Amino acid sequence: MSNINLTYLVNTFTDDLYNWAYYKTSNIDIAKDLVQDTFLVASEKNKGFQNKSSHKSWLFAILNNKIVDYYRKKIRVESNFDNLGNYFNDTGDWSSKSKPLDWGESESKLSESVEFQEALAICLNELPEIWNACINLKFLSSKSGDEICQELEISSSNYWQIIRRAKLQLRKCIVINWIKD
Amino acid sequence: MKRLMHILFLSCLKATELIEKKFDFKLSFKEKIQLKIHKMMCSACSNYEKQSHSIENALENDSKHTHPNNADTCQLKEEILANLSKK
């Protein structure tokens, strides 16, 4: 591919690609890296490119592969964290200090509570990245559980176990930050 | 006795797993019954389920409010082009 062609692609599609990458990762630096990588792959595969009818969908296909790769790697690196022992004893009952107590608030009140939303935001930031990987795919793409598992190449039981661990941690953090007692 | 109860109506460890599974997958008939009876006997897991729903709802609202960031991409474009010309 000639340089002129590539320059044209970068100038024309970077904004769209970047917005999509940011929407999927919520991280400016990672989104930029993913777009960089996309164009690197594009420049290497220039032969295949000549025959493509739509430059845009071709670039987006590359970017989507990069996004899935990014989450897949995260799962590999971080699926080892496990501290269920902090929450449950040997027989599988709640340990006495982790038993969920009644929050004493109705559901509808909680979602309107600014304090609760703030605590949630803080706690999300403190979570291991694995949660963000799952949550991003779960809430941003409105994909089904099965589809998420396929993309991340994990089994479905692995998926809800990861979610459960993350929820336990999120809950604990919310209790500390939000219910000040 | 306790072990038998766990086998029939789940431990809390297993019950919380099913509570999370339920958000994205269908539970089997057996799992549904087991979870229901477990929650009748266990206020901690009932609380857990309620709170897990609240967190789930809050996360869903939160993600709806996240808009794509129209950052200044001029610099990014220059970086990409500079990188490509190095190759």
HADDOCK unambig.tbl for C-alpha pairs under 7 A between the chains (distance, minus, plus):
assign (segid A and resid 7 and name CA) (segid B and resid 81 and name CA) 6.77 0.50 0.50
assign (segid A and resid 10 and name CA) (segid B and resid 77 and name CA) 6.34 0.50 0.50
assign (segid A and resid 11 and name CA) (segid B and resid 77 and name CA) 6.62 0.50 0.50
assign (segid A and resid 14 and name CA) (segid B and resid 77 and name CA) 6.75 0.50 0.50
assign (segid A and resid 15 and name CA) (segid B and resid 73 and name CA) 6.38 0.50 0.50
assign (segid A and resid 19 and name CA) (segid B and resid 68 and name CA) 5.54 0.50 0.50
assign (segid A and resid 19 and name CA) (segid B and resid 69 and name CA) 6.26 0.50 0.50
assign (segid A and resid 19 and name CA) (segid B and resid 70 and name CA) 6.60 0.50 0.50
assign (segid A and resid 22 and name CA) (segid B and resid 68 and name CA) 6.39 0.50 0.50
assign (segid A and resid 22 and name CA) (segid B and resid 69 and name CA) 6.82 0.50 0.50
assign (segid A and resid 23 and name CA) (segid B and resid 68 and name CA) 5.22 0.50 0.50
assign (segid A and resid 36 and name CA) (segid B and resid 80 and name CA) 5.76 0.50 0.50
assign (segid A and resid 40 and name CA) (segid B and resid 84 and name CA) 6.77 0.50 0.50
assign (segid A and resid 88 and name CA) (segid B and resid 13 and name CA) 6.62 0.50 0.50
assign (segid A and resid 92 and name CA) (segid B and resid 11 and name CA) 5.26 0.50 0.50
assign (segid A and resid 92 and name CA) (segid B and resid 12 and name CA) 5.77 0.50 0.50
assign (segid A and resid 92 and name CA) (segid B and resid 13 and name CA) 4.96 0.50 0.50
assign (segid A and resid 93 and name CA) (segid B and resid 11 and name CA) 6.00 0.50 0.50
assign (segid A and resid 93 and name CA) (segid B and resid 12 and name CA) 5.05 0.50 0.50
assign (segid A and resid 93 and name CA) (segid B and resid 13 and name CA) 6.38 0.50 0.50
assign (segid A and resid 94 and name CA) (segid B and resid 12 and name CA) 6.29 0.50 0.50
assign (segid A and resid 99 and name CA) (segid B and resid 44 and name CA) 5.69 0.50 0.50
assign (segid A and resid 100 and name CA) (segid B and resid 44 and name CA) 4.96 0.50 0.50
assign (segid A and resid 100 and name CA) (segid B and resid 47 and name CA) 5.85 0.50 0.50
assign (segid A and resid 100 and name CA) (segid B and resid 48 and name CA) 5.69 0.50 0.50
assign (segid A and resid 101 and name CA) (segid B and resid 44 and name CA) 6.26 0.50 0.50
assign (segid A and resid 101 and name CA) (segid B and resid 47 and name CA) 6.26 0.50 0.50
assign (segid A and resid 102 and name CA) (segid B and resid 47 and name CA) 5.72 0.50 0.50
assign (segid A and resid 107 and name CA) (segid B and resid 54 and name CA) 5.97 0.50 0.50
assign (segid A and resid 111 and name CA) (segid B and resid 58 and name CA) 5.81 0.50 0.50
assign (segid A and resid 139 and name CA) (segid B and resid 60 and name CA) 6.17 0.50 0.50
assign (segid A and resid 139 and name CA) (segid B and resid 63 and name CA) 6.38 0.50 0.50
assign (segid A and resid 140 and name CA) (segid B and resid 63 and name CA) 6.41 0.50 0.50
assign (segid A and resid 144 and name CA) (segid B and resid 24 and name CA) 6.69 0.50 0.50
assign (segid A and resid 145 and name CA) (segid B and resid 24 and name CA) 5.05 0.50 0.50
assign (segid A and resid 145 and name CA) (segid B and resid 25 and name CA) 6.52 0.50 0.50
assign (segid A and resid 160 and name CA) (segid B and resid 17 and name CA) 6.82 0.50 0.50
assign (segid A and resid 160 and name CA) (segid B and resid 20 and name CA) 6.00 0.50 0.50
assign (segid A and resid 160 and name CA) (segid B and resid 21 and name CA) 5.36 0.50 0.50
assign (segid A and resid 161 and name CA) (segid B and resid 17 and name CA) 6.34 0.50 0.50
assign (segid A and resid 163 and name CA) (segid B and resid 20 and name CA) 6.89 0.50 0.50
assign (segid A and resid 164 and name CA) (segid B and resid 17 and name CA) 6.06 0.50 0.50
assign (segid A and resid 164 and name CA) (segid B and resid 20 and name CA) 5.88 0.50 0.50
